């Protein structure tokens, strides 16, 4: 099914992904988005091509192979890959393949933890320079109003949400920075599931959200 994606990742984020300079959590966001978005995937491929051309033209990047390298490589190919047990790929329609690799399966494999008001989250294992989590927001429910100390990217996997900025449906990504203060509200027609990544804690105004923030690590 074709994804009607109208909110994409920025060029700076896509270039950082191609260059390998993003935190692991942000790489996960990009990989998940481009698995659904033809436009952003084409952009990443173009940046990869440009990067490869630059490396080819950079002095000192000539690599000489040792004698016998080709023969040794062909021998490894002829030997075949070692036998291994492969887990069958999930046919989950909510989680794209990059997320399934982190979760260990489809949506049924997500280990949700309640953070109040019907909202649940599952923190994904990534490096400490940024965090990634799956969020489950009941239909019609609102997240606490908040700002941002750094960058937050939120991608819709199921349902939709709306805030003061726009409306975001499956595949759409909202990129928020310190200039954006908003109150995301899940669409009333379906529970909303999102992937959210941040490189700094959120900035809450209310007392209860501030208290919950310590336990939810957001």
C-alpha positions as CSV (number, residue, x, y, z in Angstrom):
1,X,0.0,0.0,0.0
2,X,1.4,3.4,-1.0
3,X,2.2,5.7,2.0
4,X,0.7,9.2,1.7
5,X,3.6,10.9,3.5
6,X,3.5,14.7,3.6
7,X,6.0,15.4,6.5
8,X,9.6,14.3,5.7
9,X,13.0,14.4,7.4
10,X,15.2,17.4,6.8
11,X,18.1,17.4,4.4
12,X,20.5,17.9,7.3
13,X,19.3,14.8,9.0
14,X,19.4,12.7,5.8
15,X,22.9,14.0,5.0
16,X,24.0,13.1,8.6
17,X,22.6,9.6,8.2
18,X,24.4,9.1,4.9
19,X,27.7,10.4,6.4
20,X,27.3,8.3,9.5
21,X,27.4,11.2,12.0
22,X,24.0,10.8,13.7
23,X,23.4,9.2,17.1
24,X,22.1,5.6,16.9
25,X,18.6,6.6,17.9
26,X,18.4,9.1,15.1
27,X,19.8,6.5,12.7
28,X,17.0,4.3,13.7
29,X,14.5,7.0,13.0
30,X,15.9,7.6,9.5
31,X,16.1,3.9,8.7
32,X,12.4,3.5,9.8
33,X,11.2,6.5,7.8
34,X,13.0,5.7,4.6
35,X,11.7,2.2,4.7
36,X,8.3,3.7,4.1
37,X,9.2,6.9,2.2
38,X,10.4,6.7,-1.4
39,X,11.3,10.4,-1.6
40,X,13.6,10.4,1.5
41,X,15.1,7.0,0.5
42,X,16.1,8.5,-2.9
43,X,17.6,11.5,-1.1
44,X,19.7,9.2,1.1
45,X,20.9,7.3,-2.0
46,X,21.9,10.5,-3.7
47,X,23.9,11.6,-0.7
48,X,25.6,8.2,-0.5
49,X,26.6,8.5,-4.2
50,X,28.0,12.0,-3.6
51,X,30.0,10.8,-0.6
52,X,31.4,7.9,-2.6
53,X,32.5,10.2,-5.4
54,X,34.2,12.5,-2.9
55,X,36.1,9.6,-1.4
56,X,37.2,8.4,-4.8
57,X,38.7,11.8,-5.5
58,X,40.4,12.3,-2.2
59,X,44.2,11.8,-2.3
60,X,45.5,9.0,-0.1
61,X,42.4,6.7,-0.5
62,X,44.1,4.3,-2.9
63,X,44.2,0.9,-1.4
64,X,46.5,-1.8,-2.8
65,X,45.4,-5.4,-2.3
66,X,47.9,-7.9,-1.1
67,X,48.8,-10.8,-3.4
68,X,46.3,-13.6,-3.2
69,X,43.5,-11.4,-1.8
70,X,41.2,-12.1,-4.8
71,X,41.8,-15.9,-4.6
72,X,41.1,-15.9,-0.8
73,X,37.9,-14.0,-1.3
74,X,36.6,-16.4,-3.9
75,X,37.5,-19.3,-1.7
76,X,35.3,-17.9,1.1
77,X,32.5,-17.4,-1.4
78,X,32.8,-21.0,-2.6
79,X,32.7,-22.2,0.9
80,X,29.3,-20.7,1.5
81,X,27.8,-19.0,4.5
82,X,27.9,-20.9,7.8
83,X,24.6,-22.6,8.8
84,X,22.6,-20.5,11.2
85,X,19.1,-20.5,12.6
86,X,17.1,-17.6,11.2
87,X,14.0,-16.2,12.9
88,X,11.1,-15.9,10.5
89,X,10.5,-12.3,9.5
90,X,7.4,-10.9,11.1
91,X,4.6,-9.8,8.8
92,X,3.6,-7.0,11.3
93,X,1.9,-4.1,9.4
94,X,2.7,-1.5,12.1
95,X,6.4,-1.9,12.8
96,X,8.7,-1.5,9.7
97,X,11.7,-3.9,9.5
98,X,14.3,-1.6,11.1
99,X,12.1,-1.4,14.2
100,X,11.4,-5.1,14.3
101,X,15.1,-5.7,14.6
102,X,15.2,-3.6,17.7
103,X,12.0,-5.0,19.2
104,X,12.8,-8.6,18.4
105,X,9.6,-9.1,16.4
106,X,6.4,-7.4,15.6
107,X,4.0,-5.3,17.7
108,X,3.1,-8.3,19.9
109,X,6.8,-8.4,21.0
110,X,6.8,-4.8,22.4
111,X,7.3,-4.7,26.1
112,X,5.0,-1.8,27.0
113,X,5.3,0.1,30.3
114,X,2.5,2.4,31.5
115,X,3.4,6.0,32.1
116,X,-0.1,7.2,33.1
117,X,-3.4,8.3,31.6
118,X,-3.5,5.2,29.3
119,X,-0.2,6.2,27.6
120,X,2.4,3.5,27.4
121,X,6.0,3.4,26.2
122,X,8.8,1.0,25.4
123,X,12.4,2.4,25.5
124,X,14.6,0.8,22.8
125,X,18.2,-0.1,23.4
126,X,20.4,2.6,21.8
127,X,23.6,4.5,22.6
128,X,23.4,7.0,25.4
129,X,23.9,10.1,23.2
130,X,20.2,10.0,22.3
131,X,17.1,7.9,23.3
132,X,14.5,6.1,21.2
133,X,11.1,4.9,22.4
134,X,7.8,3.6,21.1
135,X,4.8,5.5,22.4
136,X,1.2,4.2,22.6
137,X,-1.4,6.9,23.0
138,X,-5.1,6.0,23.2
139,X,-7.4,7.5,20.6
140,X,-8.4,11.1,21.6
141,X,-5.8,11.3,24.4
142,X,-3.5,14.3,24.7
143,X,0.2,14.3,25.7
144,X,1.2,16.9,28.3
145,X,2.1,20.2,26.7
146,X,5.9,20.5,26.5
147,X,8.8,22.2,24.9
148,X,12.3,20.9,24.0
149,X,15.8,21.3,25.2
150,X,17.2,19.7,22.1
151,X,15.8,17.9,19.0
152,X,12.8,15.6,19.1
153,X,11.6,13.6,16.1
154,X,8.3,11.8,16.2
155,X,7.2,9.4,13.5
156,X,3.6,8.0,13.3
157,X,3.4,4.2,12.9
158,X,-0.3,3.8,13.5
159,X,-3.2,6.2,13.7
160,X,-2.4,9.9,13.7
161,X,-1.9,12.9,16.0
162,X,-2.4,16.7,15.7
163,X,-0.8,19.6,17.5
164,X,-0.6,23.4,17.1
165,X,1.8,22.8,14.1
166,X,0.0,20.3,11.9
167,X,-1.6,16.9,11.4
168,X,0.6,13.8,11.2
169,X,-0.4,10.4,9.9
170,X,1.4,7.1,9.2
171,X,4.9,7.7,8.0
172,X,4.9,11.4,8.8
173,X,7.7,12.8,10.9
174,X,7.5,15.9,13.1
175,X,10.9,17.4,13.8
176,X,10.7,19.7,16.9
177,X,13.4,21.9,18.4
178,X,13.6,24.4,21.2
179,X,11.4,26.9,19.3
180,X,8.4,24.5,19.3
181,X,6.0,24.2,22.3
182,X,3.1,21.9,21.6
183,X,0.4,19.6,22.9
184,X,0.1,16.5,20.7
185,X,-3.4,14.9,20.6
186,X,-4.1,11.4,19.2
187,X,-6.8,11.3,16.4
188,X,-10.1,10.1,17.8
189,X,-10.5,7.3,15.3
190,X,-7.6,5.0,16.2
191,X,-5.0,4.5,19.0
192,X,-1.8,6.2,18.0
193,X,1.6,4.4,18.0
194,X,4.7,6.5,17.4
195,X,8.5,6.2,17.3
196,X,10.0,9.2,19.2
197,X,13.7,10.0,19.4
198,X,15.3,12.8,21.5
199,X,18.8,14.0,22.2
200,X,17.8,16.0,25.3
201,X,15.1,15.9,27.9
202,X,11.7,17.4,27.1
203,X,10.7,20.7,28.9
204,X,7.4,20.3,30.8
205,X,5.5,23.1,32.5
206,X,3.1,21.2,34.8
207,X,4.1,19.7,38.2
208,X,2.8,16.2,37.5
209,X,4.5,15.8,34.1
210,X,7.7,17.0,35.7
211,X,7.4,14.3,38.4
212,X,6.5,11.6,35.9
213,X,9.5,12.7,33.7
214,X,12.0,11.3,36.2
215,X,10.4,7.8,36.1
216,X,9.6,7.8,32.3
217,X,13.1,9.1,31.3
218,X,11.7,11.5,28.8
